[in-house]
Amino acid sequence: MNIADTPYAANYNSFYRSLRKRTLLQGGL
C-alpha cells in the first residue's frame, strides 16, 4: 500500500504546508 495514494496523504500535505508557513512566520523555528 502506497501511503501517497491515500486521502490521508493529501490532508497531511496541506497540514504540513500550513504548519511550515506558521513556523516561518514565527521566525523559522
Backbone torsions as a table, in degrees:
resi	resn	phi	psi	omega
1	MET	NA	125.1	178.8
2	ASN	-92.5	118.6	-175.2
3	ILE	-67.2	-20.9	-179.5
4	ALA	-72.3	-13.5	-178.4
5	ASP	-91.3	-3.0	-175.7
6	THR	-95.4	152.4	176.2
7	PRO	-58.7	-27.1	179.2
8	TYR	-60.1	-37.7	-179.1
9	ALA	-63.7	-41.2	-180.0
10	ALA	-65.2	-42.2	178.7
11	ASN	-63.8	-40.9	-179.4
12	TYR	-66.0	-40.1	-179.7
13	ASN	-62.4	-45.5	-179.6
14	SER	-67.2	-38.7	178.6
15	PHE	-64.2	-42.4	-178.8
16	TYR	-65.5	-39.1	179.4
17	ARG	-63.5	-46.0	-179.0
18	SER	-66.8	-36.9	179.2
19	LEU	-64.7	-42.2	179.5
20	ARG	-65.9	-39.0	178.9
21	LYS	-61.7	-40.9	-178.1
22	ARG	-66.5	-42.6	-179.1
23	THR	-68.3	-34.5	177.5
24	LEU	-65.4	-38.6	178.8
25	LEU	-68.0	-29.5	-178.6
26	GLN	-84.5	-0.1	177.5
27	GLY	112.1	17.5	177.1
28	GLY	65.9	51.2	179.9
29	LEU	-54.8	NA	NA
